[in-house]
Amino acid sequence: MAENTVAVNDATFETTVLKSSIPVLVDFWAPWCGPCVAIGPVLESLAQEYQGKVTVAKMNVDENANIPASFGVRSIPFLALFKDGKLVDSVVGAVPKTKLVDLIKKAL
């Protein structure tokens, strides 16, 4: 796991994401997914830029089935933005960094 992002799983999702005092951008991904791997460095830089304002979390969908299923994750990368315990927005695919910045700004 990269140094600025946080790994979450089915067991830690509620505490890390839903009960967070700041917005959380969750990357639902898998190691075999090319676009997921490609967007990794972008998420790492966002985690660094928004440190203390937004948490960037990564959830491996191969290792965790319950949470992705509960949010209807069907294709990855699926990037979901949570604020105050609620899903506020999401995007699918390896989108440009500017699109993710716009997503984050909505929650700040």
PyMOL commands that set and color helices and strands:
alter all, ss='L'
color gray80, all
select helices_A, chain A and resi 13-18+34-49+66-70+97-107
alter helices_A, ss='H'
color red, helices_A
select strands_A, chain A and resi 6-7+24-29+55-60+78-83+86-92
alter strands_A, ss='S'
color yellow, strands_A
deselect
rebuild
show_as cartoon
